[in-house]
């Protein structure tokens, strides 16, 4: 499980990584202080106006162990401006509040690699689905 949350400016734009990796029923990585998050190939979605990346990576390092998870985008399967789903009075209120939420869902390859003392000891890859949600404005 992985997530990266950025709070609104009113809350200090605090970045909150959420990361948990388990193997054979045992948690092997779950300390958010040991996670590095990175994006590659950032673009702006034409429909929603929200940024997204071609590759989203989480790197977890704990002593000799390092785990790298990479989400590599193949296609966008949902591209939804939340305002388009709101009707009537709620739509008017949302516009007045300048609501600018969006939901995007992607498919692609998800890769996990485990390193010990810099040497790759295990690697797995499978197709996956992941999401990007915006409830506020892009900074």
Residue pairs with C-beta under 8 A, 6 or more apart in sequence:
1 18
1 19
1 20
1 21
2 17
2 18
2 19
2 20
2 58
2 69
3 17
3 18
3 19
4 15
4 16
4 17
4 18
4 37
4 58
5 15
5 16
5 17
5 18
6 13
6 14
6 15
6 16
7 13
7 14
7 15
7 16
8 136
9 139
13 139
15 37
16 32
17 32
17 35
17 37
17 58
18 32
19 29
19 30
19 32
19 35
19 58
19 60
20 27
20 29
20 30
21 27
21 28
21 29
21 30
21 60
21 67
21 69
21 112
22 28
28 65
28 67
29 60
29 62
29 65
29 67
31 62
34 60
34 61
34 62
35 58
35 59
35 60
36 58
36 59
36 60
36 61
37 56
37 57
37 58
37 59
38 56
38 57
38 59
39 53
39 55
39 56
39 57
40 53
40 54
40 55
40 57
41 53
41 54
41 55
41 73
42 51
42 52
42 53
42 54
43 51
43 52
43 53
43 54
44 50
44 51
44 52
45 51
45 52
45 76
45 79
45 102
45 104
47 79
47 81
48 79
48 80
48 81
48 102
48 104
48 134
49 100
49 102
49 138
50 102
50 104
50 132
50 134
50 138
51 138
52 73
52 76
52 104
52 106
52 132
53 73
54 72
54 73
55 70
55 71
55 72
55 73
56 70
56 71
56 130
57 68
57 69
57 70
57 71
58 67
58 68
58 69
59 66
59 67
59 68
59 69
60 66
60 67
60 68
60 69
61 67
64 116
64 117
65 114
65 115
65 116
66 114
66 115
66 116
66 118
67 112
67 113
67 114
67 115
68 111
68 112
68 113
68 115
69 110
69 111
69 112
70 109
70 110
70 111
71 106
71 108
71 109
71 110
71 128
71 130
72 108
72 109
72 110
72 111
73 106
73 107
73 108
74 106
74 107
74 108
74 109
75 106
75 107
75 108
76 104
76 105
76 106
77 105
77 106
77 107
77 129
78 103
78 104
78 105
79 104
80 102
80 103
80 104
81 101
81 102
82 99
82 101
82 102
82 103
83 91
83 94
83 95
83 99
83 100
83 101
86 94
86 99
98 137
100 134
100 136
100 137
100 138
101 133
101 134
101 135
101 136
102 132
102 133
102 134
103 131
103 132
103 133
103 134
104 131
104 132
104 133
105 129
105 130
105 131
105 132
106 129
106 130
106 131
106 132
107 127
107 128
107 129
108 127
108 128
108 130
109 125
109 126
109 127
109 128
110 125
110 126
110 127
110 128
110 130
111 123
111 124
111 125
112 122
112 123
112 124
112 125
113 120
113 122
113 123
113 124
114 120
114 121
114 122
114 123
115 121
